[in-house]
Amino acid sequence: MTIGARFAKWGLGLFLFGVFLTFGIVAHYCVGARWPTGELFMQNITLWWACPWTLSVAAVQAGGLGMVAMGLTSMVAARAAPVDAGDRDGSAALWLCVIGLLGVFAVGYPGYFVFDAIWPGYYYSPISVGKNTWLLGQALFMAVYFVGALLMFGAVWHALNAINARPV
């Protein structure tokens, strides 16, 4: 039950962190893009309409809510399952999820400025090596989160199966 509570706490914290990060997106919209957005940019819907941080903020918010859901489900299952259901240590799952979401943030939000220093205007112009490297960095950390979520999913699934096996 402890790991479920830790998942829920971290998830709530990361979700609120994502809400805080949204202020950066609003400021970006108010100030405008640093680089000119040409015709090609407007045709590319995958760029999330002029704010480079939208993907990382959405990943942190959705991932945080996913952690809350897994944590609360784990807590409920641990309470309802018989004692011998085997409380699995989910520390690896927890830290993979946390590192994954913080990594998505680091590459997608402050990392944007690092990539922009290397490839000026890469996000707004067709500098595909810069944009693809930046996006793949975020994808790598999303994969780290996904592995942690799968590990936690397995632990929660095991606990939920123990509830069904309990004699009535």
PyMOL commands that set and color helices and strands:
alter all, ss='L'
color gray80, all
select helices_A, chain A and resi 2-31+39-43+45-47+54-80+83-85+91-108+110-118+128-165
alter helices_A, ss='H'
color red, helices_A
deselect
rebuild
show_as cartoon
